[in-house]
């Protein structure tokens, strides 16, 4: 079974058909740059471009980099234009994609669901925290495999700032930090999250998961196990498609 997944990020919009039996992309993903400013209309145009690239005519699952309530209403917009707040994302994308069945879910929640089902969190019990390091820091928290949605742990305070302003991969790039220097910031952030949630497992996702060997060895004195996401930066696409398939099955 294939469903289309689209992962909307602060820097790129990427998507592909997903093989839901394998939990992997059925075709090579297509990516366009996120427009700046990342307004609802501009992002919707980017999503349409990605979907049209494949000539897709079935259900489409989308992630969004912020809190999404009721499967439609955007509540936060830390790394996209503030005009997203209170936007009915479901209605916007449905109209722009010509009435295709669409679903919308928080991006890190989607990535977490994919990793728990097909990746590093499979069959893991207890408290598992997935953190995606990219333009910001997304989070997904699971208790015995059950998602606690819209946690937004990237906005915990670290050194008087949102943690993502200090420890995201964008912060690494903007400040030209070495992997070791950046890893020290990530360690402080993980220690704070660990103090609050005492997880058994941290899964590190986002684009940096492809380069885990460059920074994970520098992260010391965290009691929880720390592993890179197995689906790496495709986890959001897979999770978006999984969510769409679940909604279709319930309809």
N, CA, C and O of each residue as an XYZ file, in Angstrom:
1004
protein
N       0.835     -1.191      0.000
C       0.000      0.000      0.000
C       0.875      1.247      0.000
O       1.835      1.343      0.764
N       0.530      2.214     -0.875
C       1.288      3.448     -0.953
C       0.402      4.656     -0.646
O      -0.732      4.757     -1.115
N       0.956      5.567      0.155
C       0.322      6.850      0.465
C       1.406      7.910      0.296
O       2.579      7.645      0.556
N       1.022      9.101     -0.136
C       2.004     10.166     -0.334
C       2.249     10.898      0.981
O       1.310     11.228      1.705
N       3.509     11.143      1.278
C       3.877     11.895      2.469
C       4.658     13.142      2.097
O       5.516     13.105      1.215
N       4.360     14.255      2.776
C       5.082     15.514      2.575
C       5.539     16.024      3.937
O       4.752     16.098      4.881
N       6.819     16.373      4.025
C       7.399     16.892      5.263
C       7.763     18.357      5.037
O       8.673     18.666      4.268
N       7.041     19.262      5.716
C       7.276     20.699      5.584
C       8.244     21.136      6.679
O       7.956     20.993      7.867
N       9.390     21.668      6.271
C      10.376     22.132      7.236
C      10.663     23.610      7.064
O      10.157     24.247      6.140
N      11.468     24.148      7.948
C      11.813     25.552      7.876
C      12.688     25.890      6.693
O      12.712     27.037      6.247
N      13.420     24.895      6.168
C      14.301     25.157      5.023
C      13.867     24.448      3.752
O      14.177     24.919      2.657
N      13.153     23.321      3.862
C      12.749     22.577      2.671
C      11.416     21.882      2.830
O      10.986     21.564      3.939
N      10.764     21.651      1.690
C       9.516     20.891      1.623
C       9.817     19.669      0.762
O      10.130     19.799     -0.421
N       9.720     18.476      1.360
C      10.111     17.271      0.638
C       9.015     16.233      0.746
O       8.309     16.165      1.752
N       8.871     15.413     -0.307
C       7.810     14.417     -0.288
C       8.062     13.297     -1.274
O       8.905     13.401     -2.165
N       7.307     12.215     -1.094
C       7.413     11.043     -1.967
C       6.287     10.076     -1.626
O       5.740     10.136     -0.524
N       5.930      9.186     -2.551
C       5.054      8.075     -2.183
C       5.780      7.168     -1.193
O       6.989      6.959     -1.298
N       5.032      6.636     -0.237
C       5.615      5.796      0.817
C       5.028      4.398      0.751
O       3.812      4.231      0.661
N       5.899      3.390      0.797
C       5.479      1.992      0.909
C       5.225      1.712      2.384
O       6.168      1.595      3.166
N       3.964      1.604      2.764
C       3.612      1.469      4.179
C       3.865      0.071      4.729
O       3.844     -0.121      5.945
N       4.102     -0.899      3.871
C       4.463     -2.231      4.355
C       5.929     -2.256      4.797
O       6.287     -2.926      5.766
N       6.770     -1.514      4.068
C       8.202     -1.495      4.366
C       8.593     -0.313      5.255
O       9.651     -0.337      5.885
N       7.746      0.720      5.311
C       8.111      1.919      6.054
C       9.247      2.663      5.393
O      10.144      3.167      6.066
N       9.209      2.732      4.065
C      10.284      3.377      3.323
C       9.687      4.084      2.111
O       8.548      3.820      1.726
N      10.466      4.984      1.515
C      10.003      5.688      0.336
C       9.903      4.726     -0.845
O      10.792      3.904     -1.067
N       8.804      4.840     -1.600
C       8.612      3.984     -2.776
C       9.338      4.542     -3.988
O       9.652      3.807     -4.924
N       9.605      5.851     -3.969
C      10.369      6.508     -5.022
C      11.297      7.526     -4.368
O      11.103      7.902     -3.212
N      12.300      7.966     -5.111
C      13.199      8.990     -4.581
C      12.410     10.259     -4.302
O      11.596     10.684     -5.121
N      12.650     10.854     -3.159
C      11.874     12.028     -2.760
C      12.212     13.232     -3.642
O      13.288     13.318     -4.233
N      11.251     14.156     -3.706
C      11.450     15.415     -4.413
C      11.408     16.536     -3.381
O      10.573     16.524     -2.477
N      12.313     17.503     -3.518
C      12.411     18.572     -2.525
C      12.436     19.931     -3.207
O      13.078     20.113     -4.241
N      11.724     20.883     -2.608
C      11.809     22.283     -3.023
C      12.161     23.109     -1.789
O      11.919     22.677     -0.662
N      12.720     24.271     -1.995
C      13.067     25.135     -0.872
C      11.811     25.756     -0.279
O      10.894     26.143     -1.003
N      11.781     25.846      1.041
C      10.691     26.549      1.709
C      10.801     28.036      1.378
O      11.878     28.616      1.516
N       9.704     28.661      0.942
C       9.789     30.081      0.582
C      10.051     30.950      1.802
O       9.716     30.583      2.928
N      10.648     32.092      1.562
C      10.872     33.064      2.643
C      10.346     34.409      2.195
O      10.831     34.953      1.203
N       9.361     34.968      2.900
C       8.776     34.410      4.123
C       7.934     33.167      3.836
O       7.354     33.021      2.760
N       7.883     32.275      4.830
C       7.152     31.009      4.669
C       5.678     31.216      5.019
O       5.196     30.721      6.038
N       4.971     31.954      4.160
C       3.554     32.250      4.371
C       2.703     31.026      4.032
O       3.181     30.126      3.341
N       1.468     30.971      4.496
C       0.591     29.852      4.135
C       0.471     29.662      2.629
O       0.570     28.537      2.139
N       0.259     30.741      1.896
C       0.093     30.618      0.444
C       1.371     30.120     -0.216
O       1.322     29.263     -1.099
N       2.514     30.652      0.208
C       3.777     30.237     -0.388
C       4.105     28.782     -0.106
O       4.539     28.052     -0.997
N       3.899     28.362      1.136
C       4.160     26.968      1.497
C       3.199     26.027      0.760
O       3.601     24.958      0.300
N       1.935     26.431      0.652
C       0.961     25.602     -0.065
C       1.370     25.429     -1.528
O       1.188     24.354     -2.099
N       1.919     26.475     -2.130
C       2.409     26.362     -3.506
C       3.553     25.359     -3.589
O       3.628     24.570     -4.531
N       4.448     25.393     -2.594
C       5.555     24.441     -2.578
C       5.074     23.011     -2.434
O       5.586     22.110     -3.099
N       4.093     22.796     -1.568
C       3.523     21.464     -1.395
C       2.913     20.965     -2.704
O       3.112     19.814     -3.093
N       2.175     21.836     -3.373
C       1.561     21.452     -4.653
C       2.623     21.069     -5.682
O       2.442     20.122     -6.448
N       3.729     21.810     -5.695
C       4.812     21.506     -6.628
C       5.384     20.105     -6.374
O       5.658     19.354     -7.310
N       5.558     19.770     -5.097
C       6.102     18.453     -4.751
C       5.130     17.339     -5.154
O       5.535     16.337     -5.742
N       3.854     17.522     -4.836
C       2.854     16.493     -5.153
C       2.687     16.359     -6.667
O       2.608     15.248     -7.190
N       2.633     17.493     -7.365
C       2.466     17.472     -8.825
C       3.650     16.826     -9.526
O       3.498     16.258    -10.607
N       4.829     16.907     -8.918
C       6.027     16.296     -9.518
C       5.819     14.808     -9.778
O       6.373     14.254    -10.728
N       5.020     14.165     -8.933
C       4.777     12.726     -9.069
C       3.455     12.426     -9.779
O       3.141     11.263    -10.029
N       2.682     13.458    -10.106
C       1.367     13.228    -10.700
C       0.439     12.483     -9.757
O      -0.404     11.703    -10.200
N       0.588     12.717     -8.462
C      -0.144     11.956     -7.450
C      -1.609     12.381     -7.381
O      -1.916     13.571     -7.444
N      -2.521     11.398     -7.250
C      -3.959     11.715     -7.217
C      -4.687     11.085     -6.028
O      -5.916     11.110     -5.970
N      -3.934     10.521     -5.083
C      -4.568      9.872     -3.932
C      -4.400     10.673     -2.659
O      -4.103     11.866     -2.714
N      -4.589     10.028     -1.495
C      -4.443     10.711     -0.205
C      -3.021     11.254      0.006
O      -2.037     10.670     -0.448
N      -2.952     12.377      0.701
C      -1.670     13.023      0.989
C      -1.594     13.341      2.479
O      -2.470     14.017      3.018
N      -0.551     12.857      3.140
C      -0.294     13.208      4.536
C       0.769     14.284      4.594
O       1.794     14.184      3.920
N       0.534     15.311      5.393
C       1.479     16.421      5.505
C       1.898     16.633      6.949
O       1.096     16.478      7.869
N       3.165     16.989      7.138
C       3.622     17.426      8.444
C       3.691     18.945      8.446
O       3.779     19.580      7.395
N       3.650     19.521      9.654
C       3.812     20.968      9.802
C       4.735     21.241     10.987
O       4.612     20.589     12.024
N       5.670     22.209     10.848
C       6.621     22.478     11.938
C       6.038     23.371     13.028
O       6.499     24.494     13.233
N       5.036     22.872     13.715
C       4.393     23.601     14.798
C       3.251     22.780     15.355
O       2.966     21.686     14.868
N       2.599     23.308     16.372
C       1.473     22.619     16.990
C       0.277     22.642     16.037
O      -0.091     23.692     15.509
N      -0.321     21.473     15.826
C      -1.527     21.348     15.007
C      -2.594     20.681     15.871
O      -2.396     19.562     16.343
N      -3.717     21.353     16.081
C      -4.785     20.786     16.892
C      -5.972     20.427     16.008
O      -6.266     21.107     15.025
N      -6.653     19.332     16.385
C      -7.831     18.908     15.646
C      -7.554     18.506     14.222
O      -8.469     18.446     13.401
N      -6.279     18.223     13.912
C      -5.929     17.822     12.560
C      -6.004     18.944     11.547
O      -5.936     18.691     10.344
N      -6.144     20.204     12.013
C      -6.314     21.293     11.048
C      -5.742     22.632     11.497
O      -5.110     23.319     10.696
N      -5.944     23.023     12.750
C      -5.641     24.382     13.177
C      -4.206     24.520     13.675
O      -3.787     23.808     14.587
N      -3.463     25.433     13.074
C      -2.082     25.699     13.462
C      -2.073     26.642     14.670
O      -2.704     27.700     14.643
N      -1.360     26.254     15.720
C      -1.318     27.057     16.951
C       0.013     27.771     17.164
O       0.057     28.796     17.845
N       1.094     27.251     16.598
C       2.402     27.885     16.762
C       3.125     27.911     15.423
O       2.856     27.093     14.544
N       4.055     28.868     15.276
C       4.776     29.003     14.013
C       6.161     29.579     14.276
O       6.475     30.685     13.836
N       6.992     28.820     15.001
C       8.299     29.332     15.414
C       9.244     29.526     14.234
O      10.033     30.471     14.225
N       9.173     28.638     13.234
C      10.149     28.670     12.143
C       9.516     28.879     10.771
O      10.148     28.628      9.745
N       8.262     29.340     10.757
C       7.592     29.778      9.536
C       6.906     31.107      9.843
O       6.951     31.584     10.977
N       6.276     31.701      8.840
C       5.677     33.022      9.035
C       4.570     32.987     10.087
O       3.798     32.031     10.163
N       4.507     34.050     10.902
C       3.530     34.093     12.003
C       2.086     34.110     11.507
O       1.168     33.845     12.283
N       1.871     34.416     10.229
C       0.506     34.403      9.689
C      -0.089     33.002      9.666
O      -1.283     32.844      9.410
N       0.736     31.972      9.934
C       0.215     30.606     10.033
C      -0.670     30.412     11.260
O      -1.563     29.565     11.252
N      -0.430     31.185     12.307
C      -1.147     30.961     13.560
C      -2.650     31.141     13.354
O      -3.103     32.159     12.832
N      -3.405     30.138     13.772
C      -4.869     30.047     13.626
C      -5.325     29.748     12.201
O      -6.523     29.766     11.919
N      -4.380     29.472     11.297
C      -4.752     29.065      9.938
C      -5.342     27.660      9.956
O      -4.863     26.791     10.684
N      -6.379     27.438      9.155
C      -6.930     26.095      8.954
C      -6.091     25.427      7.870
O      -6.392     25.534      6.682
N      -5.037     24.737      8.294
C      -4.096     24.137      7.348
C      -4.760     23.061      6.506
O      -4.465     22.921      5.319
N      -5.660     22.302      7.124
C      -6.346     21.249      6.373
C      -7.115     21.843      5.191
O      -7.019     21.337      4.073
N      -7.866     22.900      5.429
C      -8.652     23.528      4.367
C      -7.746     24.117      3.291
O      -8.027     23.997      2.099
N      -6.653     24.758      3.721
C      -5.721     25.373      2.781
C      -5.119     24.345      1.830
O      -5.138     24.528      0.613
N      -4.580     23.255      2.398
C      -3.919     22.258      1.564
C      -4.927     21.473      0.720
O      -4.644     21.125     -0.426
N      -6.079     21.201      1.279
C      -7.109     20.503      0.520
C      -7.502     21.301     -0.719
O      -7.625     20.739     -1.807
N      -7.699     22.601     -0.558
C      -8.070     23.452     -1.694
C      -6.933     23.518     -2.709
O      -7.165     23.410     -3.913
N      -5.694     23.698     -2.218
C      -4.559     23.873     -3.135
C      -4.260     22.592     -3.907
O      -3.760     22.646     -5.031
N      -4.562     21.450     -3.316
C      -4.305     20.169     -3.989
C      -5.539     19.650     -4.733
O      -5.630     18.467     -5.060
N      -6.478     20.550     -4.989
C      -7.620     20.201     -5.837
C      -8.594     19.229     -5.207
O      -9.260     18.461     -5.902
N      -8.677     19.264     -3.870
C      -9.643     18.407     -3.196
C      -9.142     17.015     -2.877
O      -9.931     16.163     -2.467
N      -7.844     16.754     -3.053
C      -7.308     15.454     -2.649
C      -7.506     15.282     -1.136
O      -7.464     16.268     -0.400
N      -7.723     14.045     -0.661
C      -7.828     13.824      0.791
C      -6.498     14.155      1.464
O      -5.470     13.570      1.120
N      -6.507     15.082      2.414
C      -5.272     15.471      3.089
C      -5.415     15.326      4.599
O      -6.517     15.406      5.142
N      -4.297     15.115      5.260
C      -4.221     15.147      6.723
C      -3.004     15.992      7.094
O      -2.043     16.081      6.330
N      -3.055     16.609      8.271
C      -1.961     17.470      8.732
C      -1.621     17.088     10.174
O      -2.513     16.929     11.007
N      -0.325     16.943     10.461
C       0.127     16.541     11.790
C       1.452     17.224     12.089
O       2.187     17.574     11.166
N       1.766     17.419     13.362
C       3.047     17.995     13.759
C       4.204     17.178     13.182
O       4.157     15.948     13.163
N       5.243     17.876     12.712
C       6.327     17.191     12.006
C       7.109     16.216     12.875
O       7.399     15.100     12.444
N       7.453     16.622     14.091
C       8.213     15.716     14.958
C       7.363     14.546     15.426
O       7.872     13.436     15.576
N       6.072     14.777     15.659
C       5.177     13.674     16.022
C       5.147     12.636     14.906
O       5.180     11.434     15.170
N       5.083     13.102     13.653
C       5.079     12.178     12.515
C       6.378     11.384     12.456
O       6.363     10.166     12.275
N       7.502     12.083     12.611
C       8.798     11.398     12.582
C       8.893     10.383     13.713
O       9.415      9.283     13.528
N       8.384     10.757     14.885
C       8.427      9.848     16.025
C       7.605      8.590     15.800
O       8.056      7.486     16.106
N       6.405      8.753     15.267
C       5.547      7.594     14.996
C       6.240      6.642     14.022
O       6.195      5.425     14.203
N       6.881      7.195     12.992
C       7.592      6.353     12.027
C       8.743      5.608     12.693
O       8.934      4.415     12.456
N       9.508      6.309     13.523
C      10.643      5.661     14.191
C      10.191      4.609     15.196
O      10.863      3.593     15.370
N       9.073      4.838     15.852
C       8.569      3.855     16.821
C       8.026      2.612     16.125
O       8.066      1.516     16.683
N       7.526      2.781     14.924
C       6.923      1.645     14.205
C       7.948      0.881     13.362
O       7.940     -0.349     13.320
N       8.827      1.629     12.693
C       9.748      1.003     11.742
C      11.229      1.159     12.094
O      12.073      0.478     11.510
N      11.555      2.042     13.038
C      12.955      2.399     13.232
C      13.513      2.121     14.608
O      13.315      1.044     15.170
N      14.217      3.109     15.147
C      15.008      2.926     16.365
C      14.161      2.692     17.606
O      14.665      2.176     18.604
N      12.871      3.067     17.566
C      12.023      2.885     18.737
C      11.144      1.650     18.687
O      10.327      1.432     19.583
N      11.302      0.838     17.651
C      10.440     -0.338     17.497
C      10.555     -1.277     18.694
O      11.651     -1.664     19.098
N       9.412     -1.632     19.244
C       9.307     -2.565     20.385
C       9.899     -2.014     21.681
O      10.102     -2.767     22.634
N      10.178     -0.709     21.728
C      10.711     -0.128     22.958
C       9.573      0.331     23.862
O       8.639      0.991     23.406
N       9.651     -0.018     25.136
C       8.648      0.377     26.122
C       9.177      1.533     26.962
O      10.257      2.062     26.698
N       8.413      1.915     27.966
C       8.834      3.009     28.828
C       8.714      4.345     28.113
O       7.918      4.490     27.185
N       9.506      5.320     28.546
C       9.472      6.665     27.978
C      10.564      6.806     26.927
O      11.746      6.604     27.203
N      10.145      7.154     25.726
C      11.066      7.371     24.607
C      10.856      8.799     24.106
O       9.719      9.226     23.900
N      11.944      9.534     23.912
C      11.863     10.904     23.397
C      12.638     10.989     22.091
O      13.846     10.754     22.058
N      11.932     11.327     21.011
C      12.587     11.614     19.740
C      12.761     13.120     19.634
O      11.841     13.885     19.921
N      13.955     13.540     19.216
C      14.254     14.960     19.017
C      14.815     15.144     17.612
O      15.782     14.485     17.232
N      14.208     16.036     16.848
C      14.695     16.316     15.503
C      15.454     17.636     15.516
O      14.919     18.667     15.923
N      16.699     17.595     15.070
C      17.542     18.782     15.048
C      17.643     19.284     13.615
O      18.227     18.623     12.756
N      17.068     20.460     13.363
C      17.085     21.058     12.038
C      17.057     22.557     12.174
O      17.848     23.133     12.921
N      16.133     23.211     11.441
C      15.961     24.653     11.588
C      15.629     24.992     13.043
O      16.092     26.000     13.576
N      14.834     24.151     13.668
C      14.544     24.239     15.100
C      14.823     22.896     15.744
O      15.597     22.101     15.212
N      14.200     22.636     16.884
C      14.253     21.313     17.514
C      12.815     20.859     17.722
O      12.056     21.485     18.462
N      12.450     19.770     17.067
C      11.130     19.185     17.263
C      11.217     18.043     18.254
O      12.289     17.475     18.463
N      10.084     17.702     18.870
C      10.090     16.621     19.857
C       8.853     15.758     19.730
O       7.779     16.227     19.353
N       9.024     14.494     20.050
C       7.903     13.558     20.151
C       8.166     12.668     21.357
O       9.226     12.052     21.464
N       7.200     12.602     22.257
C       7.334     11.840     23.496
C       6.374     10.656     23.460
O       5.194     10.803     23.139
N       6.904      9.477     23.796
C       6.092      8.253     23.792
C       6.169      7.579     25.154
O       7.243      7.470     25.746
N       5.023      7.130     25.642
C       4.937      6.361     26.875
C       4.415      4.973     26.502
O       3.260      4.829     26.102
N       5.263      3.956     26.632
C       4.893      2.588     26.232
C       4.302      2.567     24.822
O       3.308      1.890     24.561
N       4.933      3.321     23.919
C       4.530      3.327     22.521
C       3.416      4.287     22.173
O       3.084      4.442     20.998
N       2.823      4.942     23.174
C       1.719      5.872     22.927
C       2.243      7.308     22.880
O       2.968      7.743     23.775
N       1.871      8.034     21.832
C       2.340      9.398     21.625
C       1.644     10.395     22.548
O       0.429     10.342     22.737
N       2.431     11.299     23.116
C       1.906     12.489     23.791
C       2.086     13.640     22.791
O       3.205     14.132     22.649
N       1.036     14.086     22.095
C       1.219     14.971     20.933
C       1.594     16.405     21.286
O       1.326     16.902     22.380
N       2.234     17.051     20.297
C       2.488     18.500     20.341
C       3.284     18.954     21.563
O       2.914     19.930     22.215
N       4.377     18.252     21.877
C       5.118     18.590     23.094
C       6.022     19.815     22.959
O       6.205     20.537     23.939
N       6.594     20.075     21.785
C       7.367     21.305     21.553
C       8.492     21.529     22.569
O       8.640     22.628     23.103
N       9.276     20.491     22.830
C      10.353     20.611     23.815
C      11.527     21.448     23.313
O      12.423     21.775     24.091
N      11.537     21.794     22.048
C      12.582     22.675     21.535
C      12.516     24.068     22.107
O      13.459     24.848     21.973
N      11.382     24.392     22.757
C      11.216     25.731     23.318
C      11.459     25.767     24.828
O      11.161     26.767     25.482
N      12.002     24.675     25.381
C      12.483     24.751     26.761
C      13.598     25.792     26.845
O      14.315     26.024     25.872
N      13.738     26.411     28.009
C      14.747     27.468     28.140
C      16.122     26.877     28.417
O      16.283     26.009     29.276
N      17.098     27.360     27.680
C      18.489     26.941     27.854
C      19.354     28.197     27.786
O      19.386     28.876     26.760
N      20.053     28.505     28.875
C      20.902     29.706     28.935
C      20.107     30.968     28.597
O      20.624     31.872     27.942
N      18.853     31.028     29.044
C      18.050     32.221     28.842
C      17.427     32.345     27.465
O      16.836     33.377     27.147
N      17.550     31.295     26.629
C      17.000     31.314     25.275
C      16.187     30.047     25.034
O      16.338     29.058     25.750
N      15.319     30.084     24.014
C      14.735     28.841     23.534
C      15.876     27.880     23.217
O      16.868     28.272     22.601
N      15.737     26.624     23.636
C      16.807     25.652     23.407
C      17.186     25.570     21.930
O      18.362     25.421     21.598
N      16.190     25.668     21.040
C      16.504     25.511     19.622
C      17.368     26.664     19.092
O      18.035     26.513     18.069
N      17.360     27.801     19.772
C      18.223     28.907     19.342
C      19.686     28.627     19.669
O      20.589     29.236     19.096
N      19.911     27.694     20.602
C      21.275     27.354     21.010
C      21.759     26.023     20.438
O      22.942     25.861     20.139
N      20.831     25.067     20.287
C      21.275     23.692     20.027
C      20.729     23.083     18.745
O      21.002     21.913     18.476
N      19.973     23.820     17.943
C      19.509     23.275     16.667
C      20.684     23.156     15.701
O      21.747     23.728     15.942
N      20.497     22.416     14.609
C      21.571     22.343     13.621
C      21.733     23.688     12.910
O      22.819     24.010     12.427
N      20.653     24.474     12.845
C      20.762     25.824     12.268
C      21.684     26.693     13.120
O      22.476     27.470     12.586
N      21.581     26.563     14.457
C      22.478     27.305     15.340
C      23.930     26.901     15.092
O      24.828     27.743     15.104
N      24.151     25.606     14.868
C      25.509     25.129     14.568
C      26.048     25.807     13.311
O      27.183     26.282     13.276
N      25.190     25.839     12.265
C      25.614     26.431     10.998
C      25.785     27.941     11.121
O      26.785     28.495     10.664
N      24.812     28.607     11.737
C      24.860     30.067     11.834
C      26.076     30.553     12.613
O      26.652     31.588     12.279
N      26.473     29.809     13.656
C      27.600     30.210     14.496
C      28.901     29.503     14.114
O      29.936     29.690     14.753
N      28.827     28.684     13.054
C      29.998     27.952     12.562
C      30.677     27.167     13.684
O      31.894     27.232     13.856
N      29.863     26.421     14.447
C      30.376     25.639     15.565
C      30.992     24.335     15.077
O      30.522     23.749     14.102
N      32.025     23.890     15.739
C      32.566     22.553     15.471
C      31.568     21.520     15.972
O      30.692     21.831     16.778
N      31.707     20.286     15.488
C      30.812     19.224     15.958
C      30.952     19.042     17.466
O      29.958     18.819     18.158
N      32.172     19.134     17.977
C      32.386     18.922     19.414
C      31.746     20.043     20.236
O      31.117     19.779     21.261
N      31.904     21.283     19.793
C      31.312     22.421     20.497
C      29.791     22.305     20.480
O      29.130     22.496     21.501
N      29.250     21.989     19.309
C      27.792     21.839     19.196
C      27.295     20.692     20.076
O      26.244     20.804     20.707
N      28.044     19.596     20.119
C      27.654     18.439     20.930
C      27.569     18.803     22.409
O      26.730     18.260     23.127
N      28.415     19.703     22.868
C      28.344     20.131     24.269
C      27.019     20.849     24.549
O      26.419     20.672     25.609
N      26.581     21.648     23.599
C      25.281     22.311     23.755
C      24.144     21.291     23.743
O      23.206     21.380     24.536
N      24.240     20.329     22.840
C      23.211     19.285     22.769
C      23.174     18.499     24.072
O      22.098     18.153     24.561
N      24.350     18.213     24.638
C      24.405     17.474     25.904
C      23.677     18.227     27.016
O      22.921     17.631     27.783
N      23.908     19.539     27.099
C      23.226     20.340     28.122
C      21.708     20.300     27.923
O      20.943     20.230     28.885
N      21.298     20.344     26.669
C      19.871     20.285     26.369
C      19.293     18.917     26.739
O      18.235     18.836     27.363
N      19.981     17.854     26.357
C      19.513     16.508     26.683
C      19.453     16.301     28.197
O      18.536     15.652     28.699
N      20.419     16.845     28.916
C      20.417     16.713     30.375
C      19.181     17.387     30.977
O      18.605     16.897     31.949
N      18.785     18.515     30.388
C      17.596     19.226     30.873
C      16.339     18.410     30.596
O      15.480     18.272     31.467
N      16.231     17.870     29.384
C      15.066     17.044     29.030
C      15.041     15.789     29.892
O      13.978     15.351     30.332
N      16.228     15.206     30.134
C      16.299     14.002     30.954
C      15.850     14.284     32.385
O      15.178     13.458     33.003
N      16.217     15.442     32.907
C      15.798     15.814     34.253
C      14.267     15.887     34.351
O      13.688     15.539     35.380
N      13.623     16.339     33.277
C      12.169     16.513     33.289
C      11.406     15.214     33.026
O      10.342     15.006     33.608
N      11.929     14.329     32.154
C      11.160     13.179     31.684
C      11.761     11.813     32.027
O      11.057     10.805     31.956
N      13.023     11.755     32.391
C      13.708     10.493     32.717
C      13.450      9.398     31.677
O      13.011      8.305     32.038
N      13.712      9.668     30.400
C      13.444      8.650     29.383
C      14.450      7.511     29.427
O      15.572      7.659     29.910
N      14.012      6.369     28.907
C      14.947      5.247     28.725
C      15.762      5.424     27.449
O      16.876      4.912     27.337
N      15.193      6.158     26.483
C      15.823      6.247     25.163
C      15.608      7.632     24.562
O      14.496      8.161     24.574
N      16.698      8.219     24.031
C      16.628      9.390     23.156
C      16.905      8.924     21.725
O      17.889      8.229     21.471
N      16.032      9.312     20.796
C      16.286      9.083     19.372
C      16.574     10.438     18.749
O      15.758     11.354     18.852
N      17.729     10.575     18.104
C      18.138     11.840     17.509
C      17.854     11.804     16.007
O      18.459     11.030     15.266
N      16.917     12.659     15.572
C      16.525     12.690     14.175
C      16.873     14.007     13.509
O      17.618     14.818     14.058
N      16.321     14.213     12.308
C      16.683     15.375     11.501
C      17.885     15.052     10.637
O      18.423     13.945     10.685
N      18.301     16.029      9.847
C      19.406     15.804      8.920
C      20.693     15.380      9.591
O      21.483     14.647      8.996
N      20.930     15.832     10.839
C      22.183     15.489     11.526
C      22.273     13.998     11.860
O      23.357     13.498     12.162
N      21.153     13.292     11.807
C      21.194     11.861     12.136
C      22.061     11.086     11.149
O      22.527      9.991     11.465
N      22.279     11.638      9.965
C      23.161     10.985      8.984
C      24.626     11.080      9.395
O      25.470     10.339      8.890
N      24.922     11.999     10.316
C      26.318     12.242     10.707
C      26.511     11.996     12.205
O      27.313     12.662     12.859
N      25.766     11.035     12.730
C      25.760     10.799     14.172
C      27.156     10.529     14.726
O      27.447     10.884     15.868
N      28.019      9.905     13.926
C      29.352      9.559     14.412
C      30.200     10.805     14.695
O      31.212     10.721     15.392
N      29.793     11.954     14.158
C      30.559     13.183     14.349
C      30.255     13.863     15.685
O      31.066     14.644     16.184
N      29.078     13.566     16.268
C      28.745     14.275     17.510
C      28.325     13.380     18.669
O      28.562     13.741     19.822
N      27.708     12.223     18.411
C      27.256     11.388     19.522
C      28.391     10.955     20.450
O      28.182     10.906     21.662
N      29.592     10.638     19.932
C      30.666     10.251     20.858
C      31.070     11.363     21.832
O      31.695     11.085     22.855
N      30.724     12.606     21.529
C      31.074     13.728     22.403
C      30.019     13.997     23.470
O      30.223     14.852     24.332
N      28.897     13.286     23.428
C      27.822     13.522     24.388
C      27.969     12.538     25.541
O      27.681     11.351     25.392
N      28.413     13.033     26.681
C      28.710     12.201     27.848
C      27.719     12.486     28.976
O      27.014     13.495     28.974
N      27.690     11.572     29.928
C      26.982     11.765     31.210
C      25.468     11.941     31.045
O      24.835     12.673     31.806
N      24.904     11.272     30.058
C      23.446     11.176     29.924
C      23.074      9.727     30.253
O      23.633      8.798     29.669
N      22.152      9.531     31.165
C      21.840      8.174     31.626
C      21.063      7.382     30.582
O      21.235      6.169     30.461
N      20.205      8.072     29.827
C      19.406      7.381     28.813
C      20.291      6.918     27.656
O      21.331      7.516     27.376
N      19.863      5.847     26.992
C      20.518      5.441     25.755
C      20.233      6.500     24.684
O      19.128      7.039     24.622
N      21.222      6.795     23.851
C      21.067      7.778     22.772
C      21.426      7.107     21.455
O      22.526      6.577     21.303
N      20.486      7.129     20.493
C      20.728      6.497     19.199
C      20.252      7.434     18.089
O      19.357      8.249     18.314
N      20.848      7.327     16.876
C      20.342      8.108     15.752
C      19.072      7.480     15.188
O      18.854      6.274     15.304
N      18.247      8.311     14.583
C      17.039      7.803     13.921
C      17.426      6.900     12.759
O      18.292      7.258     11.961
N      16.803      5.749     12.657
C      17.128      4.811     11.584
C      16.567      5.275     10.242
O      17.173      5.036      9.197
N      15.414      5.937     10.271
C      14.839      6.449      9.028
C      15.448      7.792      8.637
O      15.127      8.352      7.588
N      16.320      8.294      9.485
C      17.032      9.552      9.278
C      16.049     10.658      8.886
O      15.015     10.825      9.533
N      16.368     11.417      7.827
C      15.550     12.580      7.513
C      14.299     12.242      6.697
O      13.558     13.138      6.295
N      14.067     10.949      6.454
C      12.830     10.528      5.770
C      11.718     10.182      6.754
O      10.597      9.883      6.343
N      12.017     10.222      8.043
C      11.036      9.789      9.040
C       9.755     10.618      8.976
O       8.661     10.075      9.127
N       9.877     11.926      8.754
C       8.693     12.775      8.683
C       7.787     12.418      7.523
O       6.564     12.403      7.663
N       8.388     12.129      6.373
C       7.601     11.741      5.188
C       6.857     10.441      5.465
O       5.667     10.324      5.173
N       7.564      9.465      6.029
C       6.944      8.166      6.326
C       5.832      8.338      7.354
O       4.751      7.770      7.197
N       6.087      9.117      8.408
C       5.082      9.320      9.441
C       3.862     10.056      8.932
O       2.741      9.761      9.347
N       4.065     11.016      8.033
C       2.940     11.744      7.436
C       2.043     10.793      6.664
O       0.818     10.864      6.760
N       2.662      9.899      5.893
C       1.892      8.918      5.126
C       1.167      7.939      6.054
O       0.024      7.566      5.789
N       1.827      7.521      7.141
C       1.199      6.623      8.105
C      -0.043      7.272      8.714
O      -1.078      6.624      8.872
N       0.069      8.558      9.053
C      -1.067      9.269      9.644
C      -2.219      9.357      8.651
O      -3.378      9.163      9.019
N      -1.900      9.651      7.389
C      -2.941      9.734      6.359
C      -3.656      8.386      6.191
O      -4.877      8.330      6.048
N      -2.867      7.299      6.213
C      -3.446      5.969      6.045
C      -4.361      5.633      7.228
O      -5.413      5.020      7.051
N      -3.953      6.037      8.430
C      -4.754      5.775      9.626
C      -6.100      6.527      9.551
O      -7.149      5.974      9.880
N      -6.047      7.786      9.117
C      -7.276      8.567      8.995
C      -8.191      7.982      7.919
O      -9.408      7.931      8.091
N      -7.590      7.539      6.799
C      -8.365      6.919      5.713
C      -9.062      5.655      6.219
O     -10.222      5.402      5.895
N      -8.343      4.872      7.013
C      -8.911      3.608      7.508
C     -10.084      3.843      8.459
O     -11.008      3.033      8.536
N     -10.033      4.976      9.187
C     -11.097      5.293     10.135
C     -12.316      5.921      9.470
O     -13.405      5.946     10.043
N     -12.117      6.433      8.244
C     -13.213      7.154      7.543
C     -14.317      6.200      7.097
O     -15.303      6.633      6.499
